[in-house]
Amino acid sequence: MNPKNVLGTDLLPCSYDPLTGYFRDGCCNTDESDMGSHLVCVRVTKEFLAFSGACGNDLVTPQPQYRFAGLKPGDRWCLCANRWREALESGVAPPVVLEATHHKALEFVLMAQLQKHRFQGALQ
């Protein structure tokens, strides 16, 4: 059985370039070992990347030892649900790709909050 997204349909990939997801499989898949709950597929913005860095999570600087090239505005990324909520509360929540956001994200944020920040562009 395929995992579901917040819309109740099959979870779609978030990004293969950059390769994202807790399992680095391109999807916001999860299991009990995912302590960060990397569930929300977002399209990162300059404002969010600055916010994340200020919170101690530098998503811009390349980390070759982890095969991480660093993110730039416009990239899609599986974000920790609590970090997205913190960004929302700080007014810098990046747009969400609902079709690629795992249904367990609803344990952390409201569907109405996700819908309000829905990414309106093409899926890929």
C-alpha positions as CSV (number, residue, x, y, z in Angstrom):
1,M,0.0,0.0,0.0
2,N,1.4,3.4,-1.0
3,P,1.6,6.1,1.6
4,K,-1.0,8.9,1.4
5,N,-0.6,12.6,1.1
6,V,-2.7,15.2,3.0
7,L,-5.3,15.1,0.3
8,G,-5.9,11.4,0.8
9,T,-4.3,10.3,-2.5
10,D,-1.0,8.5,-3.2
11,L,2.0,10.5,-2.0
12,L,3.8,12.0,-5.0
13,P,7.6,12.6,-5.1
14,C,8.8,15.9,-3.7
15,S,12.2,16.2,-5.4
16,Y,14.9,14.1,-7.0
17,D,17.1,17.2,-7.7
18,P,18.0,18.0,-5.0
19,L,17.4,14.5,-3.7
20,T,15.2,14.9,-0.6
21,G,13.4,12.9,2.0
22,Y,14.4,11.3,5.2
23,F,15.3,8.2,3.2
24,R,16.8,10.3,0.4
25,D,14.3,8.6,-2.0
26,G,12.8,11.8,-3.3
27,C,9.6,11.5,-1.2
28,C,8.5,12.7,2.2
29,N,8.2,9.2,3.4
30,T,8.6,8.4,7.1
31,D,8.8,5.8,9.8
32,E,9.3,5.6,13.5
33,S,13.1,6.3,13.1
34,D,12.4,9.7,11.6
35,M,12.7,11.8,14.7
36,G,12.5,15.0,12.8
37,S,9.2,14.1,11.0
38,H,10.4,15.2,7.5
39,L,6.8,15.3,6.1
40,V,6.1,18.6,4.5
41,C,7.2,19.1,0.9
42,V,8.0,22.8,0.4
43,R,9.4,25.1,-2.3
44,V,12.0,26.9,-0.3
45,T,12.3,30.7,-0.3
46,K,15.1,33.1,0.4
47,E,13.2,34.2,3.6
48,F,12.8,30.7,4.8
49,L,16.4,29.7,4.2
50,A,17.5,32.7,6.2
51,F,15.1,31.8,9.0
52,S,16.2,28.2,9.1
53,G,19.9,29.3,9.3
54,A,19.1,31.6,12.1
55,C,17.4,28.7,13.9
56,G,20.6,26.7,13.6
57,N,19.7,24.6,10.6
58,D,21.9,25.8,7.7
59,L,20.3,24.4,4.5
60,V,22.3,26.6,2.2
61,T,25.9,25.5,2.8
62,P,27.0,22.4,0.8
63,Q,27.8,19.4,2.9
64,P,29.5,17.0,0.5
65,Q,30.1,14.4,3.2
66,Y,26.3,13.9,3.3
67,R,25.9,14.3,-0.5
68,F,24.1,17.6,0.1
69,A,24.8,20.4,-2.4
70,G,22.9,23.1,-0.4
71,L,19.5,24.5,-1.2
72,K,18.6,27.6,-3.2
73,P,15.3,29.5,-3.5
74,G,12.9,27.5,-5.7
75,D,14.2,24.0,-4.7
76,R,11.8,21.5,-3.3
77,W,12.6,19.9,0.0
78,C,11.0,17.6,2.6
79,L,10.9,19.8,5.7
80,C,10.4,18.8,9.3
81,A,6.8,19.4,10.2
82,N,7.6,21.3,13.4
83,R,10.1,23.6,11.5
84,W,7.4,24.4,9.0
85,R,5.1,25.3,11.9
86,E,7.8,27.5,13.4
87,A,8.2,29.2,10.1
88,L,4.5,29.7,9.8
89,E,4.4,31.3,13.3
90,S,7.3,33.6,12.3
91,G,5.6,34.6,9.0
92,V,8.1,32.9,6.7
93,A,6.4,29.6,5.9
94,P,7.5,28.4,2.5
95,P,4.8,27.2,0.0
96,V,3.7,23.6,0.4
97,V,3.2,21.0,-2.3
98,L,0.2,19.2,-0.9
99,E,0.3,16.3,-3.3
100,A,3.8,15.4,-2.0
101,T,3.2,16.2,1.8
102,H,2.8,13.1,3.9
103,H,-0.6,12.7,5.6
104,K,1.2,12.4,9.0
105,A,2.0,16.2,8.7
106,L,-1.6,16.7,9.9
107,E,-0.5,15.5,13.3
108,F,1.6,18.7,13.6
109,V,-0.3,21.4,11.5
110,L,-3.8,22.0,10.4
111,M,-5.0,21.3,6.8
112,A,-6.3,24.8,6.6
113,Q,-2.8,26.1,7.4
114,L,-1.2,23.9,4.7
115,Q,-3.9,24.9,2.1
116,K,-3.4,28.6,2.8
117,H,0.3,28.2,1.8
118,R,-0.3,25.8,-1.1
119,F,2.2,26.0,-3.9
120,Q,0.3,27.1,-7.0
121,G,2.9,26.2,-9.6
122,A,3.4,23.1,-11.8
123,L,4.2,20.0,-9.9
124,Q,7.4,19.4,-12.0
